[in-house]
Amino acid sequence: MAVTTADEATHLKFDLFAPGMTMLHRAGLGGLVCSLKAIERDVRGKKKVDVPGGNWKKSGPPWKIEATRVTLDIGKPENAGDWLKALFEYSLQVKDDLFFLPGQYGSIIPSEPVRAYLQRGIILTFLQHGLTRTLEKNETEKTYKPEDDPKKEIQYAYKALASYKHQEGWKELAFKKGLIKKTAIKVTGKLSPGAVVRHVAFSGPTRLEETPELVLPLYFAIVGCLPLSINRGCGVLLIPDVEDLTKFPTIRQAMTPLTTRACQVSVASDAALQTQLRVLAEDKIQRADLPGCHVVTFEPRPWAKQLKSRVATELVQKPTDDSLEQFKVALSELPPRIVTREVEESKGRGKKKSVRKRTESFWMDSIVRPLVATNLARGQPWYHNFVDLFIKTDPVSKRPFRTKLPFEKKGLSKMVETIPWSDKGESTVVRAVHASIRRRYAVIAKENENNSVAMKNRWKNEYNRWRMAFSGAKTSEQFRKPLCDLFSRAGVNKVLQDNWQTILPMLSDAAWQKTRDLALLGLASYLGKGSDDIDAANESAGESSDEE
């Protein structure tokens, strides 16, 4: 916020790339511009708006927006307080007991359920501490019909919002006489999530302070950034890389989810790539203007369970056309799905006890898409480390990830067919495993054609045999032996006969881990005869994680 001697503090100027402007500051300055453009839109629409600078409908807005600079015309130095107050009151609202940030919206205002999901993200990132917002003690519980499945109803809950600290931010920037302060201002987690005093005994030297020209953009970071929730206890803050302030309002409007399904994210990279897909779907936005982003994950930790600590960061660059198309397929084939179940509710005791059943629906997300998103965000093949889905445990349900893979088999099969392979050897491994498994199941079916129970049990044992052999391999030799064993037991394999030159390099010491991921992908995506029976048998058996 530079002030020239000629202007004598009548113009406040913010430079996008001034010293001290981090990515969060730039996103905040973009959020300020989004709010200013929203004011212009409402004034043109003849809405009643208490605009900064008084009545300027004919003379034009008292600000100038350029590609890398914003200039606010406050008229007189003593007008600064009232000018900023009107700006903050419009930009940072509460409507229907939820956050209402006009700078994030275009012609379509998100529905109440969407805003409830977005509010959860804000509370898990910017406004974690109870003193930073005023919420009702008890939750308001409601239901809504999903946009693409109106026959179902999903429950959601939120705590009614009365106010939050950002709304009074103008008081920190201006004196009572209306003049802009020049002294340093303390920066806390509400402005820069994760910012904390390093040691209480040395709070002065270890606290974060900024000049007013750097603090004002931080107040609008809540508008320029996109906070989302992974679940009720973990949040993700997506900080877009703002490069052109004149183009960012259109980009920011496209970033905002307009459906409840779009609010469901699994990991930070998933949130980033979903957002980039939404932005690219906007006709007004060119491919070159698609922003990269910095994504921060917030989770509770044993040493600070009352707050969500900044535990991981991910820098997601502008994705290539190939990676974005691959993720588009993954999002289409492995989307968040609605699960419905019956639950029993009991009331009273003894003879007065009554039990009634009710149906509830909730969102269940993919376990494969997070892996795909993380790989693509880091420039890795989408199937990289697929072995993790066979050997690791879901930290939420405490069950092995592999027990959930059957629900995603069709989506995986479609991805294998749809996504172009970068190397022919990759597709050869997957297709060769498919062909070998198909032939092995056919042999078992023929040997047990009069005993369906034995047939299904042998199918299950066959699947588990190769699953454990591949996923348990720790060296190239330990992996090559069972893979070649599978190929040899399957008999004549047309895929191997036609493509043996391409598969040999995949068995080298340098490529064995990559081939292991592909072999396991082949197992997980096989849709031939017997696959459904194996999945049902594994599910009914519970597939306890200690069998290995």
C-alpha positions, 0 to 999 in steps of 0.5 A, spaced: 500 500 500 504 505 497 502 512 498 505 518 494 507 525 497 503 528 491 497 524 493 498 525 500 494 519 502 488 520 498 490 514 494 492 507 496 496 503 491 497 495 492 502 492 487 501 484 486 509 483 486 511 488 491 516 486 496 513 481 501 507 479 497 507 472 498 502 467 494 497 468 500 498 475 499 497 475 492 491 471 492 488 476 498 489 482 493 485 478 488 480 477 493 480 484 494 479 485 486 473 480 486 469 484 491 470 490 488 468 487 481 462 484 485 460 491 487 460 494 480 456 488 478 451 490 483 451 497 482 450 496 475 444 491 477 441 497 481 441 493 487 441 497 494 449 497 496 452 501 501 458 502 496 465 505 498 466 512 496 459 514 497 454 515 490 459 514 484 454 511 479 455 516 474 462 518 475 464 511 476 467 507 481 473 510 486 478 505 484 482 502 478 484 495 477 490 494 472 493 487 471 498 488 477 496 493 481 490 496 484 489 503 486 483 505 491 481 513 491 479 514 498 478 522 497 481 525 503 485 521 508 480 522 514 475 518 509 479 512 510 476 509 516 469 509 513 471 507 506 474 501 508 468 500 513 463 500 507 468 495 503 469 490 509 461 490 510 459 488 503 465 483 502 465 479 508 457 478 509 453 473 513 447 471 510 442 465 512 446 464 518 452 462 513 458 465 510 456 470 504 462 472 500 460 476 494 467 476 491 466 468 490 460 468 486 458 470 479 451 470 476 449 463 480 449 464 488 451 457 491 445 453 494 445 453 502 447 446 502 453 448 498 455 454 502 454 449 508 460 445 506 464 451 504 463 454 511 466 447 514 472 449 510 473 456 512 472 454 519 477 448 519 482 453 516 482 461 517 477 461 523 479 455 527 479 458 534 473 459 537 474 467 538 475 468 531 467 467 530 461 466 533 457 460 532 451 457 535 452 451 540 448 446 537 448 444 530 442 445 525 440 439 521 437 439 515 437 434 508 437 436 501 436 432 495 443 431 491 443 435 484 444 429 480 440 424 484 433 427 487 430 421 489 435 421 495 436 425 501 442 427 504 443 429 511 448 435 513 449 439 519 452 446 520 452 451 526 449 458 525 454 463 524 453 470 527 459 474 525 467 473 524 473 477 526 474 479 518 468 483 518 471 488 523 478 488 520 478 495 518 478 497 525 485 494 525 487 498 519 484 505 520 485 510 526 478 512 530 479 519 526 479 515 519 487 515 518 490 509 515 495 506 521 502 506 519 505 501 525 506 494 524 500 489 525 500 482 528 498 477 524 494 471 527 491 464 524 485 468 522 489 471 516 494 466 515 492 459 517 498 456 520 501 462 523 502 461 530 507 464 536 513 459 536 514 460 544 509 463 549 515 465 553 518 469 547 511 471 544 514 478 542 520 476 538 516 470 535 510 473 533 508 475 526 507 482 524 506 485 517 505 493 515 498 495 513 499 495 506 500 487 507 495 486 512 489 488 508 490 483 502 491 478 508 484 480 510 481 478 503 485 472 502 478 468 505 475 471 499 481 469 494 482 462 496 478 456 496 477 453 503 474 446 503 473 440 508 476 433 507 472 431 512 469 434 519 476 434 522 481 436 516 481 442 512 484 444 505 486 451 503 487 452 496 491 458 494 491 460 487 497 463 484 494 470 481 498 473 475 493 478 472 488 481 477 484 483 471 482 476 469 482 473 476 475 475 478 472 470 472 477 465 475 475 465 482 468 465 480 469 458 476 473 456 482 467 456 487 463 449 487 456 450 485 454 442 487 455 438 493 458 433 489 463 438 487 465 439 495 467 432 496 474 432 496 479 426 498 486 429 498 489 436 497 491 434 490 484 432 488 482 439 491 487 442 486 485 438 480 478 438 481 478 446 481 482 446 475 477 442 471 472 447 473 476 453 471 478 450 465 470 448 463 469 456 463 468 458 456 471 465 458 478 462 461 483 460 456 488 454 457 494 459 458 490 463 464 489 456 468 492 458 475 497 453 479 496 453 486 499 452 493 495 447 497 495 446 504 492 440 509 490 442 516 489 436 521 489 435 528 495 433 532 496 430 539 499 436 541 494 441 539 487 437 538 483 443 539 486 446 533 488 444 526 495 444 524 498 445 518 501 438 516 502 438 509 503 442 503 503 441 495 505 445 490 500 444 484 503 447 477 499 448 471 497 441 469 499 439 462 493 437 457 495 429 458 495 429 466 488 434 466 485 429 461 487 423 465 484 426 472 478 428 468 477 420 466 478 418 473 473 423 476 468 421 471 469 414 473 471 414 480 466 420 483 464 421 490 458 416 490 452 416 495 451 410 499 444 409 503 443 404 509 438 403 514 439 404 521 435 403 527 433 408 533 431 406 539 427 410 544 425 408 551 427 402 556 424 396 558 416 394 555 416 402 553 422 401 548 421 402 541 425 401 535 424 404 528 428 404 522 430 409 518 434 410 511 440 415 511 444 417 505 451 420 505 457 421 501 462 415 500 469 417 496 473 413 492 480 410 495 483 410 488 482 417 485 486 420 491 492 416 489 491 418 481 490 425 483 497 425 487 501 422 482 498 427 476 500 433 481 507 430 482 508 428 474 508 421 476 504 416 472 497 415 474 498 408 477 504 410 481 505 406 487 498 402 486 501 397 491 499 401 497 492 400 496 494 393 497 498 393 503 496 399 507 490 401 511 485 406 511 486 410 517 479 412 518 475 405 517 482 401 520 480 396 514 485 395 509 484 399 502 484 393 498 477 391 501 474 397 498 477 396 491 471 391 488 467 397 489 471 401 484 473 395 479 468 398 473 471 405 474 478 402 474 477 397 468 474 403 464 480 408 466 485 402 463 481 402 457 480 410 456 487 413 458 492 413 453 499 409 455 505 412 455 509 406 453 506 400 450 509 395 455 505 398 460 498 396 457 502 389 455 503 388 462 495 389 464 492 386 458 497 380 459 495 379 467 488 380 465 488 374 459 492 370 464 487 370 470 481 369 465 485 362 463 486 360 470 479 362 472 477 358 466 481 352 468 478 352 475 471 353 472 472 346 468 475 342 474 469 344 478 463 345 474 459 340 478 461 344 485 459 351 485 462 352 492 468 349 491 469 353 484 468 360 488 473 358 493 478 356 488 477 362 484 478 366 491 484 363 493 487 364 486 486 371 486 489 372 493 495 367 491 497 372 486 495 378 490 499 376 496 505 374 491 505 381 487 504 386 493 509 382 498 515 382 493 521 386 496 526 385 490 525 384 483 527 377 483 521 376 488 516 379 483 519 376 477 518 369 479 511 369 481 509 374 475 512 369 470 509 363 474 502 366 473 504 367 465 506 360 465 500 356 468 495 360 464 498 356 458 498 360 451 497 367 452 496 371 445 498 378 448 505 375 450 506 372 444 504 378 440 508 383 444 514 379 448 519 385 445 515 390 449 514 386 456 522 384 457 524 391 459 518 391 464 522 385 467 528 389 468 531 391 475 530 398 474 523 397 472 520 392 476 516 396 481 513 400 476 511 393 473 508 390 480 504 396 480 501 395 473 500 387 475 496 389 481 492 394 477 491 388 472 488 384 478 484 390 481 481 391 474 479 384 471 472 384 470 472 377 467 468 371 469 469 369 476 471 376 478 464 378 482 464 371 486 471 373 488 469 380 491 463 377 494 467 371 497 472 376 500 467 381 502 463 376 506 470 373 509 472 380 512 479 379 509 482 381 515 489 384 515 492 379 519 492 374 514 499 376 511 
